[in-house]
Amino acid sequence: MGETTGGGGWRRAGFAGAAIGVLAAGAAAGVAVERLTVGRSVRQKARLALDATGPYGTLRGTPGRALADDGTVLAYETDEADGTGAVEGTDEAEGAGEAPVTVVFSHGFCLSQDSWHYQRAALRGRVRTVFWDQRGHGRSARGPEEPVTIDRLGRDLKAVIDAAAPEGPLVLVGHSMGGMTVMALADRYPELIRDRVAGVALIGTSAGRLEEVSYGLPLAGVNAVRRILPGVLRALGSQAELVEKGRRATADLFAGLVKKYSFASKDVDPAVVRFAERMIESVPVDVVAAFYPAFGAHDKLAALAAFRGLPALALAGDQDLVTPASHTEAIAEALPGSRFVIVPDAGHLVMLERPGAVTDALAALLAGAGEGPDNG
């Protein structure tokens, strides 16, 4: 197999790789490259320096493996409560209950369990937590089923709960695709929600109608791209190595796309932006292709009924271009009594961009849900 590619083929691979970067960030069209006056070698050195900056993605817990019903191995980690400094109002703080509350975190598309870095650091030792990698992401295996459906992810979450938290009350937290996963769990296992779930947090996510999202671009153009994108992704998936080379060659464009569709504020830490890039670029193009059709088919508004009457949080960044705040508002409207939070000057990765706001909102939810579903 030759290593050289004609100029046109390499250019197409580069643009294809950039397009995958758009998809990974949740968008469907391009954005101008910034800082063209800065040399590529300088930017490359800056990225390498940022890779060594900060603790992002370094927190680890007790590893575990859950087996999905199709045999796929799903990786999760558990952080146990140490019995001190517990969140006020929870079982750990009051010394009540036979089993502690377990907070289960589900991450979004093209991310990993490490996307919850700040929340994990804040809650560590204070409450029992489980963080897991969705199939094909992070340390989890891909599995035989393609395309991957949101319903399949709901069953995966059930397998993780069975392995990591087989008893005791649960608080479910999901961001973006992870929120959709939580909804799919409720749709498939309403009895689990009724019997064990003490609270739910749905962050930067949607219950459906994602085909109406324009990503801040003209909707007609976005719809035209949507019509051809499944076929393009299938073709690219068969040339994954070439596309990954192209994505690396267009790293500057990729970085601009990630920043535009993940963050909104000008003061976001560059090391956090680079951390997001690393997570997104770690997901192979063929995995992106396997998941993409699921979002257009996602419709779980009715499934939210399983959470009615429970402490609930619906939170989004006010400038989220991927799952707009209006989608979070629709979730809040479907859950009367839920807490609806819009975080100013924040984009799709609100838990990394405005971690304090997200962690505070989760702490309030835990304080209300900590006594478990039978005693609230």
GUTI-723897 format. One line per field, with one value per residue (C-alpha): residue number from 1; residue in three letters; x, y, z. Coordinates in nm, 2 decimals, padded with zeros to 4 digits. Layout:
N
num <- (NUM; ...)
residuo <- (ALA; ...)
px <- (X; ...)
py <- (Y; ...)
pz <- (Z; ...)
***
This chain:
376
num <- (1; 2; 3; 4; 5; 6; 7; 8; 9; 10; 11; 12; 13; 14; 15; 16; 17; 18; 19; 20; 21; 22; 23; 24; 25; 26; 27; 28; 29; 30; 31; 32; 33; 34; 35; 36; 37; 38; 39; 40; 41; 42; 43; 44; 45; 46; 47; 48; 49; 50; 51; 52; 53; 54; 55; 56; 57; 58; 59; 60; 61; 62; 63; 64; 65; 66; 67; 68; 69; 70; 71; 72; 73; 74; 75; 76; 77; 78; 79; 80; 81; 82; 83; 84; 85; 86; 87; 88; 89; 90; 91; 92; 93; 94; 95; 96; 97; 98; 99; 100; 101; 102; 103; 104; 105; 106; 107; 108; 109; 110; 111; 112; 113; 114; 115; 116; 117; 118; 119; 120; 121; 122; 123; 124; 125; 126; 127; 128; 129; 130; 131; 132; 133; 134; 135; 136; 137; 138; 139; 140; 141; 142; 143; 144; 145; 146; 147; 148; 149; 150; 151; 152; 153; 154; 155; 156; 157; 158; 159; 160; 161; 162; 163; 164; 165; 166; 167; 168; 169; 170; 171; 172; 173; 174; 175; 176; 177; 178; 179; 180; 181; 182; 183; 184; 185; 186; 187; 188; 189; 190; 191; 192; 193; 194; 195; 196; 197; 198; 199; 200; 201; 202; 203; 204; 205; 206; 207; 208; 209; 210; 211; 212; 213; 214; 215; 216; 217; 218; 219; 220; 221; 222; 223; 224; 225; 226; 227; 228; 229; 230; 231; 232; 233; 234; 235; 236; 237; 238; 239; 240; 241; 242; 243; 244; 245; 246; 247; 248; 249; 250; 251; 252; 253; 254; 255; 256; 257; 258; 259; 260; 261; 262; 263; 264; 265; 266; 267; 268; 269; 270; 271; 272; 273; 274; 275; 276; 277; 278; 279; 280; 281; 282; 283; 284; 285; 286; 287; 288; 289; 290; 291; 292; 293; 294; 295; 296; 297; 298; 299; 300; 301; 302; 303; 304; 305; 306; 307; 308; 309; 310; 311; 312; 313; 314; 315; 316; 317; 318; 319; 320; 321; 322; 323; 324; 325; 326; 327; 328; 329; 330; 331; 332; 333; 334; 335; 336; 337; 338; 339; 340; 341; 342; 343; 344; 345; 346; 347; 348; 349; 350; 351; 352; 353; 354; 355; 356; 357; 358; 359; 360; 361; 362; 363; 364; 365; 366; 367; 368; 369; 370; 371; 372; 373; 374; 375; 376)
residuo <- (MET; GLY; GLU; THR; THR; GLY; GLY; GLY; GLY; TRP; ARG; ARG; ALA; GLY; PHE; ALA; GLY; ALA; ALA; ILE; GLY; VAL; LEU; ALA; ALA; GLY; ALA; ALA; ALA; GLY; VAL; ALA; VAL; GLU; ARG; LEU; THR; VAL; GLY; ARG; SER; VAL; ARG; GLN; LYS; ALA; ARG; LEU; ALA; LEU; ASP; ALA; THR; GLY; PRO; TYR; GLY; THR; LEU; ARG; GLY; THR; PRO; GLY; ARG; ALA; LEU; ALA; ASP; ASP; GLY; THR; VAL; LEU; ALA; TYR; GLU; THR; ASP; GLU; ALA; ASP; GLY; THR; GLY; ALA; VAL; GLU; GLY; THR; ASP; GLU; ALA; GLU; GLY; ALA; GLY; GLU; ALA; PRO; VAL; THR; VAL; VAL; PHE; SER; HIS; GLY; PHE; CYS; LEU; SER; GLN; ASP; SER; TRP; HIS; TYR; GLN; ARG; ALA; ALA; LEU; ARG; GLY; ARG; VAL; ARG; THR; VAL; PHE; TRP; ASP; GLN; ARG; GLY; HIS; GLY; ARG; SER; ALA; ARG; GLY; PRO; GLU; GLU; PRO; VAL; THR; ILE; ASP; ARG; LEU; GLY; ARG; ASP; LEU; LYS; ALA; VAL; ILE; ASP; ALA; ALA; ALA; PRO; GLU; GLY; PRO; LEU; VAL; LEU; VAL; GLY; HIS; SER; MET; GLY; GLY; MET; THR; VAL; MET; ALA; LEU; ALA; ASP; ARG; TYR; PRO; GLU; LEU; ILE; ARG; ASP; ARG; VAL; ALA; GLY; VAL; ALA; LEU; ILE; GLY; THR; SER; ALA; GLY; ARG; LEU; GLU; GLU; VAL; SER; TYR; GLY; LEU; PRO; LEU; ALA; GLY; VAL; ASN; ALA; VAL; ARG; ARG; ILE; LEU; PRO; GLY; VAL; LEU; ARG; ALA; LEU; GLY; SER; GLN; ALA; GLU; LEU; VAL; GLU; LYS; GLY; ARG; ARG; ALA; THR; ALA; ASP; LEU; PHE; ALA; GLY; LEU; VAL; LYS; LYS; TYR; SER; PHE; ALA; SER; LYS; ASP; VAL; ASP; PRO; ALA; VAL; VAL; ARG; PHE; ALA; GLU; ARG; MET; ILE; GLU; SER; VAL; PRO; VAL; ASP; VAL; VAL; ALA; ALA; PHE; TYR; PRO; ALA; PHE; GLY; ALA; HIS; ASP; LYS; LEU; ALA; ALA; LEU; ALA; ALA; PHE; ARG; GLY; LEU; PRO; ALA; LEU; ALA; LEU; ALA; GLY; ASP; GLN; ASP; LEU; VAL; THR; PRO; ALA; SER; HIS; THR; GLU; ALA; ILE; ALA; GLU; ALA; LEU; PRO; GLY; SER; ARG; PHE; VAL; ILE; VAL; PRO; ASP; ALA; GLY; HIS; LEU; VAL; MET; LEU; GLU; ARG; PRO; GLY; ALA; VAL; THR; ASP; ALA; LEU; ALA; ALA; LEU; LEU; ALA; GLY; ALA; GLY; GLU; GLY; PRO; ASP; ASN; GLY)
px <- (00.00; 00.16; 00.22; 00.19; -00.14; -00.21; -00.25; -00.62; -00.67; -00.47; -00.67; -01.00; -00.88; -00.79; -01.13; -01.30; -01.10; -01.21; -01.57; -01.54; -01.42; -01.74; -01.95; -01.76; -01.84; -02.20; -02.19; -02.25; -02.05; -01.72; -01.57; -01.28; -00.93; -00.82; -00.47; -00.35; -00.05; 00.09; 00.31; 00.19; 00.50; 00.44; 00.08; 00.19; 00.44; 00.17; -00.06; 00.21; 00.28; -00.09; -00.10; 00.13; -00.06; -00.32; -00.46; -00.74; -00.83; -00.59; -00.85; -00.89; -01.11; -01.15; -01.19; -01.46; -01.61; -01.97; -02.09; -02.36; -02.64; -02.46; -02.13; -01.96; -01.72; -01.80; -01.54; -01.64; -01.47; -01.61; -01.52; -01.64; -01.76; -01.51; -01.78; -01.66; -01.74; -02.06; -02.30; -02.54; -02.87; -02.75; -02.74; -02.37; -02.42; -02.70; -02.57; -02.90; -02.99; -02.85; -02.69; -02.54; -02.67; -02.47; -02.44; -02.39; -02.24; -02.30; -02.09; -02.16; -02.08; -01.70; -01.61; -01.53; -01.59; -01.30; -01.53; -01.67; -01.32; -01.43; -01.74; -01.55; -01.29; -01.55; -01.76; -01.47; -01.50; -01.83; -02.07; -02.04; -01.99; -01.97; -01.82; -01.84; -01.73; -02.00; -01.92; -01.66; -01.54; -01.27; -01.18; -01.49; -01.51; -01.70; -01.94; -02.08; -02.40; -02.38; -02.53; -02.55; -02.89; -02.98; -03.19; -02.88; -02.70; -02.99; -02.94; -02.57; -02.63; -02.85; -02.56; -02.33; -02.58; -02.62; -02.25; -02.14; -02.45; -02.68; -02.86; -02.94; -03.07; -02.94; -02.90; -02.85; -02.65; -02.62; -02.46; -02.57; -02.57; -02.54; -02.86; -03.03; -02.89; -03.06; -03.39; -03.35; -03.29; -03.62; -03.80; -03.69; -03.68; -03.94; -03.96; -03.59; -03.67; -03.97; -03.79; -03.44; -03.39; -03.38; -03.30; -03.19; -02.98; -03.00; -02.73; -02.69; -02.91; -03.23; -03.54; -03.57; -03.62; -03.25; -03.31; -03.43; -03.09; -02.90; -02.57; -02.58; -02.58; -02.84; -03.08; -03.13; -02.75; -02.74; -03.04; -02.86; -02.56; -02.77; -02.92; -02.58; -02.39; -02.48; -02.35; -02.04; -01.97; -02.01; -01.76; -01.52; -01.55; -01.40; -01.10; -01.06; -00.67; -00.66; -00.93; -00.74; -00.42; -00.62; -00.77; -00.42; -00.30; -00.58; -00.53; -00.57; -00.91; -01.01; -00.91; -01.12; -01.42; -01.39; -01.36; -01.65; -01.90; -01.78; -01.72; -01.87; -01.66; -01.34; -01.17; -01.19; -00.86; -00.66; -00.56; -00.93; -00.99; -00.70; -00.83; -01.16; -00.97; -00.79; -01.11; -01.28; -00.99; -00.95; -01.27; -01.22; -01.41; -01.59; -01.72; -01.85; -02.02; -02.17; -02.33; -02.44; -02.78; -02.90; -02.94; -03.18; -03.40; -03.38; -03.73; -03.77; -03.99; -04.25; -03.99; -03.94; -04.27; -04.09; -03.90; -04.20; -04.22; -03.84; -03.59; -03.47; -03.22; -03.23; -02.92; -02.76; -02.53; -02.70; -02.49; -02.50; -02.50; -02.53; -02.82; -02.97; -03.10; -03.46; -03.42; -03.33; -03.63; -03.85; -03.72; -03.79; -04.14; -04.20; -04.08; -04.29; -04.11; -03.77; -03.50; -03.42; -03.08; -02.93; -02.56; -02.46; -02.17; -02.14; -02.15; -02.21; -01.93; -02.07; -01.94; -01.59; -01.64; -01.84; -01.77; -01.87; -02.22; -02.27; -02.12; -02.33; -02.64; -02.56; -02.48; -02.83; -02.99; -02.80; -02.91; -03.27; -03.23; -03.00; -03.26; -03.35; -03.67; -03.88; -03.82; -03.82)
py <- (00.00; 00.33; 00.61; 00.89; 01.06; 01.30; 01.66; 01.65; 01.33; 01.47; 01.79; 01.59; 01.38; 01.70; 01.85; 01.52; 01.51; 01.87; 01.77; 01.49; 01.75; 01.94; 01.64; 01.55; 01.90; 01.86; 02.10; 02.05; 02.32; 02.50; 02.80; 03.02; 02.94; 03.19; 03.34; 03.27; 03.49; 03.25; 02.98; 02.62; 02.50; 02.76; 02.64; 02.28; 02.35; 02.54; 02.23; 02.01; 02.24; 02.25; 01.87; 01.88; 02.15; 02.10; 01.78; 01.74; 01.38; 01.25; 01.16; 00.78; 00.56; 00.19; 00.03; -00.21; -00.38; -00.42; -00.66; -00.52; -00.76; -00.80; -00.89; -00.55; -00.47; -00.13; 00.04; 00.23; 00.37; 00.41; 00.67; 00.58; 00.82; 00.84; 00.92; 01.28; 01.60; 01.45; 01.67; 01.82; 01.64; 01.31; 00.97; 01.00; 01.33; 01.20; 00.84; 00.70; 00.43; 00.09; 00.18; 00.52; 00.72; 00.65; 00.93; 00.78; 01.02; 00.96; 01.16; 01.30; 01.21; 01.20; 01.27; 01.03; 01.00; 01.25; 01.53; 01.53; 01.62; 01.92; 01.76; 01.45; 01.65; 01.84; 01.54; 01.30; 01.15; 01.33; 01.09; 00.76; 00.82; 00.61; 00.73; 00.52; 00.54; 00.49; 00.21; 00.31; 00.59; 00.61; 00.27; 00.09; -00.16; -00.08; -00.37; -00.55; -00.34; -00.06; 00.18; 00.25; 00.36; 00.57; 00.28; 00.06; 00.32; 00.30; -00.07; -00.02; 00.22; -00.05; -00.29; -00.04; 00.02; -00.36; -00.40; -00.08; 00.00; -00.30; -00.17; 00.16; 00.49; 00.65; 00.99; 00.99; 01.27; 01.29; 01.55; 01.57; 01.21; 01.10; 01.28; 01.10; 00.78; 00.85; 00.91; 00.58; 00.41; 00.55; 00.45; 00.09; 00.04; 00.27; 00.03; 00.11; 00.48; 00.42; 00.19; 00.34; 00.68; 00.96; 01.24; 01.32; 01.59; 01.65; 01.89; 02.04; 01.77; 01.72; 01.50; 01.52; 01.73; 01.76; 01.79; 02.15; 02.26; 02.49; 02.51; 02.89; 02.85; 02.89; 02.60; 02.53; 02.46; 02.25; 02.04; 01.99; 01.86; 01.63; 01.46; 01.35; 01.31; 00.95; 00.83; 01.04; 00.91; 00.55; 00.61; 00.79; 00.51; 00.27; 00.50; 00.58; 00.59; 00.84; 01.06; 01.05; 01.17; 01.44; 01.55; 01.57; 01.77; 02.02; 02.04; 02.42; 02.41; 02.13; 02.33; 02.62; 02.40; 02.25; 02.59; 02.74; 02.46; 02.36; 02.69; 03.04; 03.26; 03.43; 03.35; 02.98; 02.82; 02.72; 02.40; 02.31; 02.38; 02.15; 01.89; 01.89; 01.86; 01.55; 01.38; 01.46; 01.37; 01.04; 00.90; 00.73; 00.85; 00.51; 00.54; 00.88; 00.73; 00.45; 00.69; 00.98; 00.84; 00.79; 01.17; 01.22; 00.93; 01.04; 01.12; 01.06; 01.34; 01.09; 00.90; 01.20; 01.12; 00.85; 01.13; 01.34; 01.40; 01.34; 01.61; 01.71; 01.95; 02.08; 02.29; 02.44; 02.71; 03.01; 03.00; 02.62; 02.58; 02.20; 02.13; 02.48; 02.61; 02.59; 02.21; 02.21; 02.44; 02.18; 01.92; 02.14; 02.20; 01.82; 01.79; 02.02; 02.12; 02.07; 02.33; 02.50; 02.66; 02.86; 02.94; 03.27; 03.30; 02.92; 02.68; 02.30; 02.18; 02.39; 02.15; 02.23; 02.60; 02.70; 02.41; 02.60; 02.67; 02.30; 02.16; 02.39; 02.29; 01.92; 01.97; 02.13; 01.84; 01.59; 01.77; 01.73; 01.37; 01.22; 01.06; 00.82; 00.77; 00.63; 00.91; 01.23)
pz <- (00.00; -00.11; 00.12; -00.13; -00.24; -00.51; -00.41; -00.47; -00.27; 00.02; 00.01; 00.01; 00.30; 00.49; 00.43; 00.52; 00.84; 00.92; 00.84; 01.10; 01.34; 01.28; 01.34; 01.65; 01.78; 01.67; 01.38; 01.00; 00.83; 00.85; 01.02; 00.93; 01.06; 01.31; 01.36; 01.01; 01.07; 01.33; 01.18; 01.19; 01.37; 01.64; 01.69; 01.69; 01.97; 02.16; 02.14; 02.26; 02.55; 02.64; 02.63; 02.93; 03.11; 03.39; 03.55; 03.29; 03.24; 03.50; 03.77; 03.80; 04.02; 04.08; 03.74; 03.64; 03.34; 03.25; 02.98; 02.75; 02.63; 02.30; 02.47; 02.44; 02.72; 02.88; 03.10; 03.41; 03.72; 04.07; 04.33; 04.68; 04.94; 05.23; 05.49; 05.55; 05.39; 05.23; 05.04; 05.29; 05.29; 05.14; 05.32; 05.37; 05.56; 05.78; 05.83; 05.71; 05.46; 05.39; 05.06; 04.96; 04.68; 04.36; 04.11; 03.76; 03.49; 03.12; 02.87; 02.53; 02.17; 02.09; 02.45; 02.74; 03.11; 03.16; 03.03; 03.39; 03.53; 03.74; 03.87; 03.96; 04.14; 04.34; 04.44; 04.51; 04.85; 04.92; 04.74; 04.56; 04.18; 03.87; 03.55; 03.23; 02.87; 02.60; 02.35; 02.10; 02.33; 02.59; 02.72; 02.61; 02.32; 02.01; 01.98; 01.69; 01.63; 01.37; 01.33; 01.70; 01.83; 02.13; 02.25; 02.25; 02.46; 02.72; 02.75; 02.79; 03.08; 03.24; 03.22; 03.38; 03.66; 03.72; 03.75; 03.93; 04.14; 04.17; 04.48; 04.65; 04.52; 04.20; 04.07; 03.69; 03.52; 03.14; 02.91; 02.54; 02.40; 02.77; 02.85; 02.56; 02.70; 03.03; 02.85; 02.66; 02.99; 03.13; 02.81; 02.83; 03.21; 03.38; 03.67; 03.75; 03.75; 03.98; 04.22; 04.25; 04.09; 04.34; 04.09; 03.74; 03.57; 03.20; 03.08; 02.73; 02.58; 02.38; 02.38; 02.00; 01.70; 01.64; 01.27; 01.34; 01.48; 01.25; 01.44; 01.40; 01.02; 00.74; 00.79; 00.42; 00.38; 00.69; 00.57; 00.23; 00.42; 00.63; 00.32; 00.19; 00.51; 00.60; 00.26; 00.29; 00.64; 00.53; 00.25; 00.48; 00.73; 00.48; 00.44; 00.81; 00.80; 00.52; 00.69; 01.02; 00.84; 00.68; 01.01; 01.16; 00.86; 00.92; 01.29; 01.30; 01.13; 01.36; 01.67; 01.55; 01.50; 01.84; 02.01; 01.82; 01.88; 02.23; 02.41; 02.40; 02.63; 02.54; 02.88; 02.86; 02.96; 02.65; 02.83; 02.87; 02.50; 02.41; 02.65; 02.46; 02.13; 02.25; 02.35; 02.03; 01.80; 01.98; 01.84; 01.50; 01.20; 01.16; 01.51; 01.43; 01.12; 01.33; 01.58; 01.35; 01.23; 01.59; 01.65; 01.37; 01.49; 01.86; 02.01; 02.38; 02.49; 02.61; 02.81; 03.04; 03.21; 03.40; 03.59; 03.68; 04.06; 04.11; 04.18; 03.84; 03.68; 03.32; 03.25; 02.94; 02.82; 02.68; 02.36; 02.30; 01.92; 01.93; 02.16; 02.20; 02.53; 02.38; 02.38; 02.75; 02.82; 02.65; 02.88; 03.18; 03.06; 03.04; 03.40; 03.62; 03.93; 03.78; 03.82; 03.49; 03.47; 03.18; 03.23; 03.08; 02.83; 02.79; 02.50; 02.46; 02.69; 02.98; 03.24; 03.13; 03.05; 03.36; 03.60; 03.91; 03.79; 03.69; 04.01; 04.23; 04.04; 04.09; 04.46; 04.50; 04.32; 04.54; 04.85; 04.74; 04.62; 04.88; 05.10; 04.82; 04.62; 04.90; 05.15; 04.94)
***
